[in-house]
Every structure is written in C-alpha cells, then in structure tokens.
C-alpha cells in the first residue's frame, strides 16, 4: 500500500487472534492522500494445509485488474469495460524472490537497496497503527 499510495494518513483495522497471541488476521482500510479507497487483508490464521496465497484486485474507472499467484497459468487478468478478459504475461520472478535477488545483488555490488531504513520504519509505524486500531476499534492516525 505504501509503495503505491504513499504513507497513509490513517488506518481503520479489524482482526482477531488465533495462532500467535497477537493479531493473526487483519483487514484494514487506509486513508491516502489521493483519495483512493484502499483496503488490504493479511493472515496466517488459516487452517493447516491451506498453503500460501497472495492476491489483489484494483478497481479502476473503466477496468479491473485481478492478480492471484495461485493461478499459475494466468496470474494477472485485466477486465476492461466492454472488452474480453485479457491475460497479462508476468515476466520474471515473484515479488519475494525478486526482493531476495535485489538484496543479494546490492550486497554483491556494494549498492544501497531501493528500499531504505526509513521505508522500513514507516512500514512498522503503519503496522503499529493497524494493531492499535484493531484493538480499539477506532480510526488511528499514522505518525
């Protein structure tokens, strides 16, 4: 969310504890500067055997993009108003492998990574606000 929309102004989260004693499943709405309606859901509370899945949907003015890493044959689909489903080819590796490759390459070449320590701190601040919101049921500003 932060990478695409910048640091949110506030968050409203709900969630529950099942596995760790902390919040294991969270659903958050983000207030972002551009006014877009942004929500995200994350969980590790699924029943054993569920496996891993990563997906997202973006609803635009005249199209919807739908990504699901579990659809190996067509992970990214685009549905344009008045058109047929389009399968968008995804080149390269998935994001997790890409992150690791980038880190190894930065270490190998002595370069700074594309994500800074400040970006990491900001992500922790967002997660902390989400946790507070889930616990209090209130909208929480992100510092």
Backbone bond lengths (Angstrom), bond angles and torsions (degrees), N, CA, C in turn:
res aa  C-N    CA-C-N  psi(-1)  N-CA   C-N-CA  omega(-1)  CA-C   N-CA-C  phi
1 X - - - 1.450 - - 1.525 109.52 -
2 X 1.327 116.59 -49.41 1.463 120.80 -179.19 1.530 111.48 -60.86
3 X 1.319 116.97 -38.88 1.466 120.93 -177.64 1.530 111.23 -63.31
4 X 1.321 116.94 -37.23 1.468 121.02 -177.10 1.524 112.12 -88.61
5 X 1.336 117.38 -42.70 1.465 120.99 -170.55 1.521 114.39 -109.47
6 X 1.314 117.82 -3.53 1.455 120.49 -174.20 1.518 109.97 83.77
7 X 1.320 115.05 175.93 1.462 120.25 -178.73 1.527 109.24 -66.12
8 X 1.330 117.85 126.34 1.464 119.03 -179.74 1.526 111.90 -67.26
9 X 1.340 114.77 155.19 1.463 120.22 176.72 1.522 110.93 -78.19
10 X 1.330 116.24 -36.25 1.464 120.42 179.47 1.523 109.38 -155.89
11 X 1.339 114.27 166.24 1.465 120.85 178.90 1.523 109.34 -135.57
12 X 1.324 115.18 152.13 1.458 121.96 169.70 1.518 106.36 -131.50
13 X 1.329 116.56 119.12 1.463 121.19 -174.08 1.518 112.00 -126.50
14 X 1.314 114.64 149.04 1.458 122.63 166.94 1.517 106.58 -127.22
15 X 1.314 116.43 156.81 1.453 118.75 -179.81 1.512 111.31 -176.24
16 X 1.328 114.89 -177.74 1.459 119.42 177.46 1.517 110.50 -151.47
17 X 1.329 113.93 163.96 1.458 122.86 178.65 1.520 108.21 -107.43
18 X 1.331 116.00 133.72 1.461 119.98 178.64 1.524 111.98 -140.03
19 X 1.325 117.20 -35.37 1.457 121.51 -168.69 1.525 112.33 -113.09
20 X 1.323 116.92 -51.26 1.466 121.58 -164.49 1.527 115.29 -101.19
21 X 1.310 117.56 -13.79 1.457 120.19 -171.17 1.516 112.02 92.04
22 X 1.316 116.84 -15.02 1.467 122.84 172.87 1.533 107.07 -103.89
23 X 1.311 117.49 -174.17 1.459 120.35 178.56 1.528 107.90 -74.62
24 X 1.324 115.90 116.97 1.464 121.83 -176.06 1.521 113.09 -99.19
25 X 1.313 117.36 -17.33 1.466 121.77 178.77 1.519 106.72 -137.69
26 X 1.324 116.73 127.77 1.466 120.17 -177.39 1.524 110.14 -137.92
27 X 1.318 115.13 140.85 1.457 123.17 174.13 1.520 106.13 -126.55
28 X 1.342 116.71 123.06 1.467 121.17 -172.53 1.517 111.54 -127.84
29 X 1.325 115.47 140.43 1.457 123.05 168.04 1.522 106.67 -106.43
30 X 1.326 115.96 135.04 1.462 122.19 -176.50 1.519 109.84 -113.16
31 X 1.332 116.90 134.38 1.460 121.81 170.54 1.524 106.41 -93.10
32 X 1.337 116.41 116.67 1.464 121.12 -177.38 1.524 109.78 -118.13
33 X 1.332 115.72 156.96 1.467 121.55 -174.01 1.522 114.13 -57.02
34 X 1.326 118.01 -38.23 1.466 120.01 -174.42 1.521 113.06 -76.70
35 X 1.333 117.42 -8.47 1.457 120.69 178.61 1.518 114.63 89.30
36 X 1.326 118.43 -1.76 1.464 121.30 178.09 1.523 109.97 -60.97
37 X 1.311 116.68 151.50 1.467 122.35 175.50 1.522 106.91 -93.30
38 X 1.320 116.68 111.72 1.462 121.93 -172.20 1.522 109.47 -124.33
39 X 1.323 115.90 130.00 1.461 120.37 174.02 1.518 108.83 -137.85
40 X 1.325 115.50 155.23 1.464 121.19 178.19 1.519 108.38 -146.36
41 X 1.325 114.76 150.22 1.459 121.54 179.29 1.514 108.27 -131.98
42 X 1.316 116.37 136.90 1.456 120.74 178.00 1.514 110.19 -141.72
43 X 1.338 116.06 146.43 1.457 118.92 -176.52 1.512 111.78 -158.54
44 X 1.314 115.94 147.03 1.456 121.43 163.03 1.523 107.71 -128.90
45 X 1.334 116.15 28.64 1.457 121.93 -178.69 1.528 112.50 -99.39
46 X 1.315 117.37 7.72 1.457 119.81 -178.88 1.530 110.58 -66.69
47 X 1.306 115.55 154.47 1.455 121.81 177.59 1.526 109.65 -60.94
48 X 1.344 118.03 140.55 1.469 119.59 177.12 1.532 110.55 -51.93
49 X 1.315 115.29 140.60 1.455 121.05 -176.65 1.516 113.17 98.01
50 X 1.338 116.89 -14.62 1.467 121.12 179.27 1.523 110.27 -60.32
51 X 1.330 116.45 -39.42 1.456 120.20 -178.00 1.514 111.18 85.57
52 X 1.311 115.46 -166.03 1.463 121.57 -177.71 1.515 109.36 -107.96
53 X 1.315 115.96 140.27 1.457 120.26 172.68 1.522 108.89 -145.77
54 X 1.312 115.43 143.26 1.459 121.95 174.88 1.523 106.17 -134.61
55 X 1.324 116.37 129.26 1.461 119.69 -179.89 1.523 109.43 -150.75
56 X 1.328 114.90 163.03 1.464 120.08 172.77 1.518 109.28 -156.79
57 X 1.305 114.96 158.97 1.461 122.32 173.57 1.516 107.94 -133.11
58 X 1.308 115.78 137.92 1.468 121.95 174.45 1.518 107.27 -122.06
59 X 1.319 116.00 122.87 1.456 121.17 179.29 1.520 107.34 -103.88
60 X 1.327 114.84 112.00 1.462 121.68 -178.96 1.529 109.28 -99.85
61 X 1.319 116.96 -178.63 1.463 120.57 -178.80 1.520 112.27 -62.27
62 X 1.345 117.91 -39.34 1.460 120.44 -177.03 1.529 113.14 -133.24
63 X 1.319 116.41 22.94 1.466 119.38 179.22 1.527 109.76 -162.66
64 X 1.316 114.66 160.76 1.461 121.89 173.73 1.519 108.07 -130.89
65 X 1.325 116.27 130.39 1.465 121.97 174.50 1.525 107.22 -104.29
66 X 1.326 116.09 137.92 1.463 121.88 -177.42 1.523 108.65 -134.04
67 X 1.344 116.24 116.73 1.463 121.51 -179.80 1.519 109.03 -117.09
68 X 1.325 116.21 134.78 1.463 122.02 174.95 1.521 107.69 -145.43
69 X 1.338 116.21 113.16 1.462 121.19 -176.97 1.530 111.52 -61.15
70 X 1.328 117.19 -22.79 1.460 121.36 179.94 1.516 114.10 -74.93
71 X 1.330 117.65 -15.55 1.473 121.00 177.16 1.520 107.89 -90.98
72 X 1.292 117.02 81.98 1.464 120.64 -173.20 1.523 112.68 -61.52
73 X 1.320 118.11 -31.62 1.464 120.38 -177.94 1.520 112.97 -78.31
74 X 1.308 117.66 -26.20 1.468 120.60 178.81 1.527 110.55 -154.35
75 X 1.329 117.16 69.39 1.463 119.07 -175.95 1.531 114.02 -62.64
76 X 1.333 118.32 -33.61 1.462 120.51 -177.89 1.520 109.77 -115.63
77 X 1.319 114.79 119.86 1.464 120.81 178.91 1.525 108.76 -121.53
78 X 1.320 115.55 143.81 1.459 122.01 178.30 1.518 108.33 -122.82
79 X 1.307 115.74 129.92 1.456 122.43 178.65 1.524 107.22 -117.81
80 X 1.340 116.52 104.67 1.465 120.54 179.03 1.519 109.66 -93.70
81 X 1.326 115.16 146.21 1.454 121.49 179.28 1.527 110.16 -52.45
82 X 1.326 117.12 126.33 1.455 121.45 178.21 1.516 114.80 76.65
83 X 1.323 118.31 5.16 1.461 120.57 -177.28 1.514 112.66 -120.57
84 X 1.300 114.52 174.90 1.459 122.07 176.80 1.526 109.97 -85.01
85 X 1.311 115.93 161.52 1.465 121.07 174.94 1.522 109.01 -59.15
86 X 1.337 116.01 134.56 1.464 121.66 174.46 1.520 108.22 -114.20
87 X 1.320 116.15 133.38 1.458 120.92 174.40 1.522 106.86 -95.28
88 X 1.321 116.59 121.58 1.458 122.44 -178.70 1.525 108.28 -96.71
89 X 1.314 116.32 124.41 1.463 120.77 178.98 1.527 109.68 -69.68
90 X 1.310 116.02 131.14 1.466 122.07 176.71 1.517 107.53 -104.09
91 X 1.301 116.24 111.39 1.461 120.44 -179.39 1.514 109.99 -87.24
92 X 1.295 115.50 152.21 1.454 120.54 175.09 1.515 112.50 84.26
93 X 1.309 114.63 -161.47 1.460 122.58 -174.32 1.524 110.31 -96.19
94 X 1.332 116.31 170.13 1.462 118.36 176.91 1.530 109.88 -72.76
95 X 1.323 116.00 169.68 1.464 121.32 -173.77 1.511 114.71 -60.18
96 X 1.321 116.95 -36.11 1.466 119.61 -178.72 1.521 111.02 -68.11
97 X 1.320 116.52 -45.47 1.468 120.50 177.23 1.527 109.20 -64.34
98 X 1.325 117.03 -41.38 1.459 121.02 178.26 1.520 112.52 -59.82
99 X 1.333 117.11 -40.95 1.469 120.44 177.33 1.519 111.21 -60.96
100 X 1.329 116.46 -45.30 1.466 120.44 -179.09 1.529 110.94 -65.90
101 X 1.332 116.90 -43.02 1.467 120.10 177.95 1.524 110.65 -60.62
102 X 1.327 116.84 -41.95 1.465 121.33 179.55 1.528 110.59 -62.23
103 X 1.335 116.89 -44.87 1.460 120.92 179.54 1.526 111.25 -61.53
104 X 1.319 116.75 -46.98 1.472 120.64 179.80 1.525 109.97 -61.15
105 X 1.320 117.28 -42.72 1.467 121.35 179.90 1.531 111.12 -64.22
106 X 1.325 117.58 -40.41 1.467 120.81 177.98 1.521 111.19 -63.22
107 X 1.324 116.71 -43.44 1.467 120.35 178.29 1.525 109.74 -63.87
108 X 1.329 116.00 -44.86 1.466 120.80 -178.27 1.523 111.78 -61.21
109 X 1.337 116.82 -40.16 1.463 121.17 -176.32 1.528 113.33 -95.68
110 X 1.323 117.70 -3.98 1.460 120.56 -178.28 1.516 112.99 68.30
111 X 1.334 116.70 31.71 1.467 121.27 -178.98 1.528 110.67 -103.23
112 X 1.317 115.23 155.82 1.462 120.35 174.90 1.528 109.11 -74.11
113 X 1.326 118.01 141.24 1.466 120.24 177.61 1.525 111.38 -70.26
114 X 1.326 115.85 161.23 1.465 120.11 -179.39 1.525 111.98 -70.45
115 X 1.318 117.55 -21.18 1.461 122.33 176.81 1.523 107.76 -104.72
116 X 1.321 115.91 127.69 1.466 120.78 -175.39 1.529 111.81 -92.94
117 X 1.320 115.56 169.71 1.467 120.89 173.57 1.527 109.77 -61.33
118 X 1.325 117.21 -35.31 1.468 120.76 177.67 1.530 110.68 -63.72
119 X 1.338 117.15 -37.68 1.467 120.53 175.62 1.525 110.48 -62.34
120 X 1.329 115.97 -42.00 1.460 120.72 178.25 1.517 111.88 -63.35
121 X 1.329 116.52 -43.88 1.462 120.95 177.78 1.525 110.32 -60.98
122 X 1.311 116.59 -43.11 1.457 120.94 178.95 1.531 110.76 -61.08
123 X 1.328 117.16 -41.12 1.469 120.92 177.84 1.526 110.86 -61.90
124 X 1.327 117.04 -40.72 1.472 120.95 177.62 1.531 109.98 -64.81
125 X 1.326 117.69 -40.02 1.469 121.11 178.21 1.530 110.91 -62.63
126 X 1.327 116.32 -40.08 1.469 120.21 178.06 1.528 110.00 -64.67
127 X 1.324 117.05 -47.02 1.472 121.15 179.77 1.522 111.63 -62.26
128 X 1.320 117.00 -38.65 1.463 121.20 178.32 1.529 110.45 -64.21
129 X 1.329 116.70 -41.12 1.467 120.64 177.05 1.529 110.45 -65.31
130 X 1.326 117.35 -39.16 1.468 120.68 177.01 1.529 110.82 -61.69
131 X 1.322 116.67 -44.29 1.463 120.55 179.41 1.530 110.69 -61.46
132 X 1.336 116.99 -45.48 1.466 120.93 179.25 1.526 110.70 -61.22
133 X 1.329 116.66 -42.50 1.453 120.75 179.97 1.528 111.24 -64.09
134 X 1.321 116.99 -43.42 1.469 120.35 179.35 1.524 111.16 -63.09
135 X 1.318 116.50 -35.62 1.470 120.48 -179.47 1.528 112.43 -75.86
136 X 1.343 117.51 -34.27 1.469 120.98 -174.15 1.523 113.51 -100.18
137 X 1.333 117.30 -19.00 1.458 120.22 -175.47 1.516 113.18 74.33
138 X 1.337 116.89 16.33 1.464 121.97 -176.78 1.531 111.19 -113.21
139 X 1.325 115.96 157.53 1.463 121.38 169.27 1.523 106.69 -70.77
140 X 1.325 116.95 132.85 1.462 121.22 -176.80 1.524 109.44 -121.48
141 X 1.344 117.82 125.98 1.465 119.90 174.81 1.526 110.14 -65.78
142 X 1.322 115.72 147.87 1.462 120.79 176.25 1.516 107.17 -98.93
143 X 1.323 116.40 122.64 1.475 121.17 -178.18 1.510 111.13 -80.62
